[in-house]
Structure formats: C-alpha cells, structure tokens
C-alpha cells in the first residue's frame, strides 16, 4: 500500500502526529547535515515529501489549520492581512527609490531617455 493511501485512511489526529514526527526528523537531519555527513541524504527529501503529503491530505479534508500564534507568542495575522501588509510595504519601498520617482509621465523616446540619464547621473 502506498504512503499516501495509508495517510488517507488515518484520522486527522494521526496525520498531525505523522506530520509532527516528520518535521522533527527533518530538523534533526538538517542539523546533522550541517554538523556532520549524512548517512543517506535522500532522507531529507523523503521527510519533506511526507510533510507535504500530510498537509495536502489535511487541506483536502478542510482541516488544515494555521498556527494560532506566531513565533513570539503573539497572535498570527490572517494570510490575507499578512500578504496585504507585505505587498504594501514592498510597493512603497519600490516607489520611493530608483527610477520610479524620477521618471515623469509622457517622457518617452530619445529625448526623454537623455533627460533621464542626465537626472540620474547628476544625482537629482
């Protein structure tokens, strides 16, 4: 019987235990890979795939739950909020630096490129 089929027949709690065990084993393997040579490097891939299988099955069942608290113990924000906050921060950073703040609309063609080059080289 395949590993995925075995997992599908387990309850959610059992799958979460397999997930936790695989995550712990993966952590130990990564430490071992950094400090000493691994006996079989393919074990890292096997553990990552086992974790992915568990997450996939729980997501298909609709019982995959995100962690309730962040690493510092504070409540974790929803994924949509996190993505919006991250997107906004990067977009602001991108607008505030580089060519985006210098380039004016309607300046196209050779004349516009010459003017842009002068502005960027002079440090304006």
Secondary structure as a PSIPRED ss2 file (coil, helix, strand):
# PSIPRED VFORMAT (PSIPRED V4.0)

   1 X C   1.000  0.000  0.000
   2 X C   1.000  0.000  0.000
   3 X H   0.000  1.000  0.000
   4 X H   0.000  1.000  0.000
   5 X H   0.000  1.000  0.000
   6 X H   0.000  1.000  0.000
   7 X H   0.000  1.000  0.000
   8 X H   0.000  1.000  0.000
   9 X C   1.000  0.000  0.000
  10 X C   1.000  0.000  0.000
  11 X C   1.000  0.000  0.000
  12 X H   0.000  1.000  0.000
  13 X H   0.000  1.000  0.000
  14 X H   0.000  1.000  0.000
  15 X H   0.000  1.000  0.000
  16 X H   0.000  1.000  0.000
  17 X H   0.000  1.000  0.000
  18 X H   0.000  1.000  0.000
  19 X H   0.000  1.000  0.000
  20 X H   0.000  1.000  0.000
  21 X H   0.000  1.000  0.000
  22 X H   0.000  1.000  0.000
  23 X H   0.000  1.000  0.000
  24 X H   0.000  1.000  0.000
  25 X H   0.000  1.000  0.000
  26 X H   0.000  1.000  0.000
  27 X H   0.000  1.000  0.000
  28 X H   0.000  1.000  0.000
  29 X H   0.000  1.000  0.000
  30 X H   0.000  1.000  0.000
  31 X H   0.000  1.000  0.000
  32 X H   0.000  1.000  0.000
  33 X H   0.000  1.000  0.000
  34 X H   0.000  1.000  0.000
  35 X H   0.000  1.000  0.000
  36 X C   1.000  0.000  0.000
  37 X C   1.000  0.000  0.000
  38 X C   1.000  0.000  0.000
  39 X C   1.000  0.000  0.000
  40 X C   1.000  0.000  0.000
  41 X C   1.000  0.000  0.000
  42 X H   0.000  1.000  0.000
  43 X H   0.000  1.000  0.000
  44 X H   0.000  1.000  0.000
  45 X H   0.000  1.000  0.000
  46 X H   0.000  1.000  0.000
  47 X H   0.000  1.000  0.000
  48 X H   0.000  1.000  0.000
  49 X H   0.000  1.000  0.000
  50 X H   0.000  1.000  0.000
  51 X H   0.000  1.000  0.000
  52 X H   0.000  1.000  0.000
  53 X H   0.000  1.000  0.000
  54 X H   0.000  1.000  0.000
  55 X H   0.000  1.000  0.000
  56 X H   0.000  1.000  0.000
  57 X H   0.000  1.000  0.000
  58 X H   0.000  1.000  0.000
  59 X H   0.000  1.000  0.000
  60 X H   0.000  1.000  0.000
  61 X H   0.000  1.000  0.000
  62 X C   1.000  0.000  0.000
  63 X C   1.000  0.000  0.000
  64 X C   1.000  0.000  0.000
  65 X C   1.000  0.000  0.000
  66 X C   1.000  0.000  0.000
  67 X C   1.000  0.000  0.000
  68 X C   1.000  0.000  0.000
  69 X E   0.000  0.000  1.000
  70 X C   1.000  0.000  0.000
  71 X C   1.000  0.000  0.000
  72 X C   1.000  0.000  0.000
  73 X C   1.000  0.000  0.000
  74 X C   1.000  0.000  0.000
  75 X E   0.000  0.000  1.000
  76 X C   1.000  0.000  0.000
  77 X C   1.000  0.000  0.000
  78 X C   1.000  0.000  0.000
  79 X H   0.000  1.000  0.000
  80 X H   0.000  1.000  0.000
  81 X H   0.000  1.000  0.000
  82 X H   0.000  1.000  0.000
  83 X H   0.000  1.000  0.000
  84 X H   0.000  1.000  0.000
  85 X H   0.000  1.000  0.000
  86 X H   0.000  1.000  0.000
  87 X H   0.000  1.000  0.000
  88 X H   0.000  1.000  0.000
  89 X H   0.000  1.000  0.000
  90 X H   0.000  1.000  0.000
  91 X H   0.000  1.000  0.000
  92 X H   0.000  1.000  0.000
  93 X H   0.000  1.000  0.000
  94 X H   0.000  1.000  0.000
  95 X H   0.000  1.000  0.000
  96 X H   0.000  1.000  0.000
  97 X C   1.000  0.000  0.000
  98 X H   0.000  1.000  0.000
  99 X H   0.000  1.000  0.000
 100 X H   0.000  1.000  0.000
 101 X H   0.000  1.000  0.000
 102 X C   1.000  0.000  0.000
 103 X C   1.000  0.000  0.000
 104 X C   1.000  0.000  0.000
 105 X C   1.000  0.000  0.000
 106 X C   1.000  0.000  0.000
 107 X C   1.000  0.000  0.000
 108 X C   1.000  0.000  0.000
 109 X H   0.000  1.000  0.000
 110 X H   0.000  1.000  0.000
 111 X H   0.000  1.000  0.000
 112 X H   0.000  1.000  0.000
 113 X H   0.000  1.000  0.000
 114 X H   0.000  1.000  0.000
 115 X H   0.000  1.000  0.000
 116 X H   0.000  1.000  0.000
 117 X H   0.000  1.000  0.000
 118 X H   0.000  1.000  0.000
 119 X H   0.000  1.000  0.000
 120 X H   0.000  1.000  0.000
 121 X H   0.000  1.000  0.000
 122 X H   0.000  1.000  0.000
 123 X C   1.000  0.000  0.000
 124 X C   1.000  0.000  0.000
